């Protein structure tokens, strides 16, 4: 009975890591589509969203079933709940990536306001943080989970820098407002991805220690 339960939990963990890998790819593709103005890649990213949703709901349903049928111990219950909540965060990260694709489609042939420097840096940091968070989850390592959360400041600082720069363009020439807002919206989605990854780090800490923590709380953390 215990062996069966552990196999079901391990299968859930394996599928969660697969979802994490797919989600990480959406961050890369979203910013690549923005940099290259690749509408085909942007549409592919948007179309992928339904598959990611399906993966999330499959993990969610199996998590509920395990809780309802297996009467897990406290430590097991924390692990299952963490898997469930991390799957939800991953699906939401993919939603933010999808928004990048939608920005590309919305922009059409409109030229970028400026060369992209800090937005790709934000995306690289997000991808690195997500990889670190998934590693922390697979190792059940709360220290690594805290390290992930600490990196959210990197994302926030880049976002503030982008905001200031784009507002400078707008103040100098009001005709740039639409192009500035497109880039600001892209940066905002990456900033929200950083928040979601911080949530994953917190779930790792909870699974490992049983302590609920809220780290790097900002106005937009939800």
Order of alpha helices (4+ residues) and beta strands (2+ residues): alpha-alpha-alpha-alpha-alpha-alpha-alpha
